[in-house]
Amino acid sequence: MSLPDGWEMVIGLEVHTELLTESKLFCGCENRFGEEPNTHVCPVCLGLPGSLPVLNRQAVELAMRIGTALHCTIAPSTFHRKNYFYPDQSKDYQISQYDLPINSGGYLDLPDGTRVGIERAHLEEDTGKTTHLSSGGRLQGAERSLVDYNRCGVPLVEIVSAPDIRTAAQARAYAAELRSVLIATGASDGRLEEGSVRFDANVSVRRPGEPFGTRCEIKNLNSLRSLQRAIDFEALRQIDLIESGGAVRQETRHWDEGLGETSTLRVKEDAEDYRYFRDPDLVDLAPEPAWVDEVRHSLPQMPAQRRAGLRELIANVTPAQLDAIDVAVELSAEHYVHATARAGGDVSIALSRVANEVASAPDSLHRLTVESFVEVTRMEGSGEISATQAKILLAGLLAGEGDDPQELARSKGFERMESGALDELVTTLIETNVDEWTRYRAGDEKLAQFFVGQVMKATRGQANGKAVIAILEARR
Ligand SMILES: [Zn+2]
């Protein structure tokens, strides 16, 4: 979508990610999604009088992993109480990091080369979950509301970007890349549909060169598609408002996926409304430099480096292959491609099979050994089996039909076609398709595919297309 002439968007994202810890941030309750409501609670996460928080070391480590991956400075930090009433926050305040966050001043590079600043990535606790029993799930018109405190006290890292993003598509690219980074650090499972990663978008509009306009915050966007649509809608709403003589009011807005529009949720609070003060029950957090170093050295490669690693394997990467590389990295399946390259196999075939056949069974990767994958691509590359057969073999291996590609090929009747038999078949096809053969000989290259198609039909996909073309060329 493009904006009316003379306008640009200014977008900053706040991304909340739940950390993959065993227990909650300040108590020993299990950190598990999808359990019976109110079964993982205790006096600490319910905020009962007299209970005291104890900081979770694993949460601190995961927060530092995120900060390191985002090139942040890890510094001594403190915990504050953010005071507000909400039914799913029973102690009436949320423990969060305020003026001294654990991570600050980093950046994230997007695949297109844009660098987005990271202002901070701080630790805080999640709230419980309220379910309003109304048609749209909103409080208005609800007869009842239910509260589940299992999520209360689950560790979160909130990652706040600088207002460096200029289009909704770029916001989406940032969110997708950040999600991949969070998964790569091991800090998050990245599951948007379970709320493990949630997006808030700060959107304003201006004429280029002007100071920033008044921003609105759209809360709780839970898919990349919603994020992009909500930002586009909100920017146009603000431009319409300004062009018709109105002014944007700073507020928090709700995105309605069904209606495709944002609406006022509440007029924006300022930081002072929350009466932040240091939590007297928690000491300052100052990780030992040795621990910070250990975290830095234990981080695996980030998605950007992994994509670059795959690109190096291919001489002239096509746009389709760039997409395939994204899919392979997103799937954490690039080891299949690297193993094929090490075995001297066809990297293009391997990449294509990973981005298509392997990607279509993302939960079955454990069934497909690297050896089997390399063997299937070798069989396809050498012409032992056709591309169609290679796809069927991979699907079979991923479905658990067997674990030996050779054996599976035999059981499916994928015997290699004798070259004599293929030669004979092509001869017959030339004799019965004289017109097409004449046009092919006259230089109409498209007819090669016609003959390949005929051969595939006659052999039920068992022939090797490249071998057919070689025969045609030889006879020409
Ligand atoms: Zn608890």
Boltz pocket constraint, residues with backbone or C-beta under 6 A from the ligand:
constraints:
  - pocket:
      binder: B
      contacts: [[A, 24], [A, 27], [A, 28], [A, 29], [A, 40], [A, 41], [A, 42], [A, 43], [A, 44], [A, 45], [A, 46], [A, 152], [A, 153]]
      max_distance: 6.0
